[in-house]
Amino acid sequence: MQTLCHLALLPHEQAKKYGDRTVFEYKDFGSKTWKKATWNDFSDNVRRVSCAMLSLGIKVQENIGVFSQNALPYIYTDFGAFGIRAVSIPFYATSSEQQLQFVINDAQIRFIFVGEQEQYDKARRVQALCSTLERIIVYDEMVVFADHDVTSMRFSDFIKLGDEPALEGPRQQRLSESNDDDLANILYTSGTTGDPKGVMLSFGQYTAAFKANNECVPIDENDRIITFLPITHIFERGWDFLALTEGSTLIINTNPHEIQEAMRETHPTCMSAVPRFWEKVYAGVMAKIDNASPMQQKMLREALSIGYEYNIRHKAAGKKAPLGLSLKYKVIDKTLLSLVRKQLGLKRPNIFPTAGAVVSKEVETFVHSIGITMIVGYGLTESLATVSCDHRDEKYTVGSVGRPINGIEIRIGENSEILLKGPTITKGYYRRDELNREAFTEDGFFRTGDAGYLKDGELFLTERIKDLYKTSNGKYVAPQAVESKLLVDKYIEQIAVIADERKFVSALIVPAYPMLEEYALQNDIHFADRADLCSNPKIMQMLAERIETLQQGLAGYEQVKRFTLLTEPFSMENGELTNTLKTRRPTIIKNHAEEIEAMYKE
């Protein structure tokens, strides 16, 4: 049963309830060994962190920074800050020095907690440019401090400051004064243009979100939740904190590139993810089917067909499956489909929330067909994650983003914009009065910038209003919708659609090179390097045919007419991706102007 209380109290209330039961499974930095921490460990270490923060003189509602990949000390730091009414500002572990400097100065941060060497080095380099930054506190014991660094300290030394008995009284006093109006976090969203803006999230928003999500998301103390996205991301943060209110075990995966290995080692029952994770799973399974023997192909396709009939045609529609279909599904679920799930480390899968971008119907259908309950949802940092999601025991439509959670009022405004009001919606952006005036309607609804509609109680997204392209022929194109159609292909890793003020739609494509190189070898296509491979007419023809098939459901003016293959991926380092891996279209267009112009030459 959920423990619904102020976040500052949560570790201590749950420790009373669960004691020496495991709450965290984690690895130390650089280690290959999984360790465990109990609820009592959690409560005690949070108390020590709170006291240590008091010893440094951290004030009520003072901003502290956390610049780290997912790690156990990160969670202790967050909840330690909550316990003394401080505000935690998380950074993505991949943030640039420019982003770091901007936020530290904007939020006037005095103390920043960092993860490994990369984060320490960046924080150290910007320290001279940030007049407020007094101290860097380092999680990883292996970090080498710079010469003459007298302001940094290790987390292991920092937490010992909290063992001073005289600090316990002030800690309890701060804790007793905790309230729902206090800010818990300021999450700076990098955005696709302009400076980051800090979304203010209060404790009251968290409490309202936990209550509403508990009513529609079926998790409990028997679930094992693995982290995949950065805890900095509101989707992962909100999901993980919800899991802690439910008494679930949280598996902290530090390296997202090792997620599938971590899943096979720890056997989670739940994981939040962005669609790209499932797109890769889909492409991998389809590739295995393509390479299987004719008999194996027939068996696997039949299994997927039965899974589709049972899970989509009947279960999703709220219908009872016929006895014959139920028996067939029971057999293939325990044999072929269970093998697919076990390859992912899923022995006892429960639910897998997915949001952050458009989920293609092909991928959503596939995931449900193999017996994995994908909970498709929609939300923003400004809404403390969930606005809508598929609800337990209610029918759902593939292609929707679920039903609104309780407490959220949705209104469809001008240009079909989704407008929001409710207790989980932010009060605004930190120190951005002009932007706040623009972000809300006169009657207090938050402007999401997303277009959509409601049908039979479910929310459907159509496009991101600000991302709409208008061709020179006056037709509007939603690039994300086109991209989601093509990203399911096993040979496509990244794509950026080009159309604004152009006479037709084109695309820059980063191939999935391991798959493409394997195809070339199997088809006797010789190449010297990636550039040679990308210019090969047989490769271009093969991809053109696959793209043509994938976009058959699009209107003619929406379809990609020409494309260019890139030898290097879009990256955060060259400014083409945000920290949440969304494409920065203006930067991509600028960086690849020459390739784009070549596609429009007669």
Secondary structure, 3 states (H helix, E strand, C coil): CCCCCCCCCHHHHHHHHHCCCEEEEECCCCCCCCEEEEHHHHHHHHHHHHHHHHHCCCCCCCEEEEECCCCHHHHHHHHHHHHCCCEEEEECCCCCHHHHHHHHHHHCCCEEEECCHHHHHHHHHHHHHCCCCCEEEECCCCCCCCCCCCCEEEHHHHHHHHHCHHHHHHHHHHHHCCCCCCEEEEEEECCCCCCCEEEEEEHHHHHHHHHHHHCCCCCCCCCEEECCCCCCCHHHHHHHHHHHHCCCEEEECCCHHHHHHHHHHHCCCECCECHHHHHHHHHHHHHHHHCCCHHHHHHHHHHHHHHHHHHHHHHCCCCCCCHHHHHHHHHHHHCHHHHHHHHCCCCCCCEEEECCCCCCHHHHHHHHHCCCEEEEEEEEHHHCEEEEECCCCCCCCCCCCCEECCCCEEEECHHHEEEEECCCCCCCECCCHHHHHHHECCCCCEEEEEEEEEECCEEEEEEEHHHCEECCCCCEECHHHHHHHHCCCCCEEEEEEECCCCCCEEEEEEECHHHHHHHHHHCCCCCCCHHHHHCCHHHHHHHHHHHHHHCCCCCHHHCEEEEEECCCCCCCCCCCECCCCCECHHHHHHHCHHHHHHHCCC
